Amino acid sequence: MTQGRSLVHCLIAGCCAALAGVSAKLISSPTTLPFLSPTLLSPTLRTGVLLLALVTCNLFMWLNYTTALQGLRTVTTTAATTTVNFLLSGFVGWWLFGEPLVLTWWLGVSLIVVGVVLLTTEQAAVSKTKGD
């Protein structure tokens, strides 16, 4: 599997992990979104739908993560997936739940992104050297 394709699987895995987190927060949170209003879904059905979403998102996250491991080192796969998860979780938290994105969050995410770039660049250099 190519490195580019593995990175796409990392992206999908990170998105699924973030969506699983959102599902978990919605299960335990009194936050009501219009599409989850009590007039449309009973509390039991709402919890069941969100629990199913949580399990499904985690399943797809693990499938894509393990697929990405076939083309990347474990540390690169984990870092890339975690970066996407953090970024998407932060933006979704800000958008849906009104959570603030403070300076320390931006600094932390920036360090994670720089780390992923360094790991991916190093892996590409190692792969190129082994291929020669």
C-alpha positions as a LaTeX table, in Angstrom:
\begin{tabular}{lrrr}
\hline
Residue & $x$ (\AA) & $y$ (\AA) & $z$ (\AA) \\
\hline
Met1 & 0.00 & 0.00 & 0.00 \\
Thr2 & 1.32 & 3.45 & $-0.88$ \\
Gln3 & 2.06 & 6.08 & 1.73 \\
Gly4 & $-0.52$ & 8.46 & 0.23 \\
Arg5 & $-3.26$ & 5.86 & 0.41 \\
Ser6 & $-2.31$ & 5.03 & 4.00 \\
Leu7 & $-2.56$ & 8.73 & 4.91 \\
Val8 & $-6.07$ & 8.80 & 3.44 \\
His9 & $-6.98$ & 5.92 & 5.75 \\
Cys10 & $-5.50$ & 7.92 & 8.66 \\
Leu11 & $-7.72$ & 10.86 & 7.66 \\
Ile12 & $-10.82$ & 8.65 & 7.57 \\
Ala13 & $-9.88$ & 7.02 & 10.89 \\
Gly14 & $-9.42$ & 10.42 & 12.55 \\
Cys15 & $-12.77$ & 11.65 & 11.24 \\
Cys16 & $-14.52$ & 8.52 & 12.49 \\
Ala17 & $-12.86$ & 8.87 & 15.90 \\
Ala18 & $-14.04$ & 12.49 & 16.17 \\
Leu19 & $-17.58$ & 11.53 & 15.17 \\
Ala20 & $-17.54$ & 8.76 & 17.78 \\
Gly21 & $-16.57$ & 11.37 & 20.37 \\
Val22 & $-19.39$ & 13.65 & 19.29 \\
Ser23 & $-21.84$ & 10.74 & 19.53 \\
Ala24 & $-20.62$ & 9.96 & 23.05 \\
Lys25 & $-20.96$ & 13.59 & 24.10 \\
Leu26 & $-24.49$ & 13.75 & 22.71 \\
Ile27 & $-25.43$ & 10.58 & 24.62 \\
Ser28 & $-24.30$ & 12.00 & 27.94 \\
Ser29 & $-25.12$ & 15.66 & 27.29 \\
Pro30 & $-28.44$ & 17.42 & 27.74 \\
Thr31 & $-27.59$ & 19.38 & 24.58 \\
Thr32 & $-30.43$ & 19.05 & 22.14 \\
Leu33 & $-29.79$ & 19.58 & 18.48 \\
Pro34 & $-32.74$ & 20.14 & 16.14 \\
Phe35 & $-32.40$ & 16.74 & 14.48 \\
Leu36 & $-32.32$ & 15.05 & 17.91 \\
Ser37 & $-35.22$ & 16.91 & 19.47 \\
Pro38 & $-37.58$ & 15.03 & 21.83 \\
Thr39 & $-40.47$ & 15.68 & 19.44 \\
Leu40 & $-38.71$ & 13.62 & 16.74 \\
Leu41 & $-37.07$ & 10.94 & 18.88 \\
Ser42 & $-37.94$ & 9.57 & 22.30 \\
Pro43 & $-35.04$ & 9.72 & 24.79 \\
Thr44 & $-34.58$ & 5.95 & 24.57 \\
Leu45 & $-34.55$ & 5.94 & 20.77 \\
Arg46 & $-32.20$ & 8.96 & 20.76 \\
Thr47 & $-29.77$ & 7.14 & 23.05 \\
Gly48 & $-30.01$ & 3.99 & 20.92 \\
Val49 & $-29.33$ & 5.87 & 17.69 \\
Leu50 & $-26.37$ & 7.70 & 19.21 \\
Leu51 & $-24.99$ & 4.50 & 20.73 \\
Leu52 & $-25.23$ & 2.79 & 17.35 \\
Ala53 & $-23.44$ & 5.78 & 15.79 \\
Leu54 & $-20.72$ & 5.56 & 18.45 \\
Val55 & $-20.11$ & 1.85 & 17.85 \\
Thr56 & $-20.25$ & 2.21 & 14.05 \\
Cys57 & $-17.83$ & 5.15 & 14.03 \\
Asn58 & $-15.40$ & 3.27 & 16.26 \\
Leu59 & $-15.63$ & 0.20 & 14.04 \\
Phe60 & $-14.82$ & 2.23 & 10.91 \\
Met61 & $-12.08$ & 4.08 & 12.78 \\
Trp62 & $-10.34$ & 0.81 & 13.71 \\
Leu63 & $-10.78$ & $-0.66$ & 10.23 \\
Asn64 & $-9.16$ & 2.37 & 8.61 \\
Tyr65 & $-6.48$ & 2.67 & 11.28 \\
Thr66 & $-5.38$ & $-0.94$ & 10.87 \\
Thr67 & $-5.45$ & $-0.56$ & 7.09 \\
Ala68 & $-3.22$ & 2.52 & 7.37 \\
Leu69 & $-0.75$ & 0.49 & 9.44 \\
Gln70 & $-0.02$ & $-1.62$ & 6.36 \\
Gly71 & 1.69 & 1.33 & 4.65 \\
Leu72 & 3.00 & 3.49 & 7.50 \\
Arg73 & 4.92 & 3.06 & 10.72 \\
Thr74 & 2.82 & 2.77 & 13.86 \\
Val75 & 3.96 & 6.11 & 15.26 \\
Thr76 & 3.15 & 7.95 & 12.01 \\
Thr77 & $-0.25$ & 6.30 & 11.72 \\
Thr78 & $-1.12$ & 7.09 & 15.31 \\
Ala79 & 0.10 & 10.69 & 15.10 \\
Ala80 & $-1.74$ & 11.41 & 11.83 \\
Thr81 & $-4.99$ & 9.84 & 13.05 \\
Thr82 & $-4.76$ & 11.68 & 16.36 \\
Thr83 & $-4.11$ & 15.00 & 14.63 \\
Val84 & $-7.19$ & 14.68 & 12.45 \\
Asn85 & $-9.22$ & 13.59 & 15.48 \\
Phe86 & $-8.08$ & 16.59 & 17.57 \\
Leu87 & $-8.68$ & 19.09 & 14.79 \\
Leu88 & $-12.12$ & 17.81 & 13.88 \\
Ser89 & $-13.17$ & 17.32 & 17.51 \\
Gly90 & $-12.13$ & 20.87 & 18.32 \\
Phe91 & $-13.99$ & 22.42 & 15.41 \\
Val92 & $-17.10$ & 20.32 & 15.93 \\
Gly93 & $-17.05$ & 21.17 & 19.65 \\
Trp94 & $-16.82$ & 24.85 & 18.77 \\
Trp95 & $-19.52$ & 24.62 & 16.09 \\
Leu96 & $-22.09$ & 22.37 & 17.80 \\
Phe97 & $-21.47$ & 22.96 & 21.49 \\
Gly98 & $-20.06$ & 26.49 & 21.60 \\
Glu99 & $-16.77$ & 25.35 & 23.16 \\
Pro100 & $-14.01$ & 27.97 & 22.99 \\
Leu101 & $-10.88$ & 27.37 & 20.92 \\
Val102 & $-8.35$ & 29.10 & 23.18 \\
Leu103 & $-4.72$ & 29.93 & 22.41 \\
Thr104 & $-3.37$ & 26.89 & 24.26 \\
Trp105 & $-5.57$ & 24.62 & 22.12 \\
Trp106 & $-4.19$ & 26.21 & 18.94 \\
Leu107 & $-0.61$ & 25.89 & 20.22 \\
Gly108 & $-1.12$ & 22.25 & 21.11 \\
Val109 & $-2.70$ & 21.38 & 17.78 \\
Ser110 & 0.08 & 23.24 & 15.96 \\
Leu111 & 2.72 & 21.17 & 17.75 \\
Ile112 & 0.87 & 17.98 & 16.87 \\
Val113 & 0.63 & 18.96 & 13.19 \\
Val114 & 4.34 & 19.85 & 13.07 \\
Gly115 & 5.15 & 16.49 & 14.68 \\
Val116 & 3.08 & 14.61 & 12.11 \\
Val117 & 4.78 & 16.44 & 9.26 \\
Leu118 & 8.21 & 15.64 & 10.70 \\
Leu119 & 7.33 & 11.97 & 11.22 \\
Thr120 & 5.85 & 11.62 & 7.74 \\
Thr121 & 8.81 & 13.38 & 6.12 \\
Glu122 & 11.25 & 11.17 & 8.01 \\
Gln123 & 9.35 & 8.04 & 6.99 \\
Ala124 & 9.43 & 9.09 & 3.34 \\
Ala125 & 13.20 & 9.64 & 3.55 \\
Val126 & 13.73 & 6.22 & 5.19 \\
Ser127 & 11.54 & 4.51 & 2.57 \\
Lys128 & 13.43 & 6.22 & $-0.26$ \\
Thr129 & 16.78 & 5.17 & 1.21 \\
Lys130 & 15.66 & 1.55 & 1.57 \\
Gly131 & 14.40 & 1.57 & $-2.03$ \\
Asp132 & 17.81 & 2.65 & $-3.38$ \\
\hline
\end{tabular}
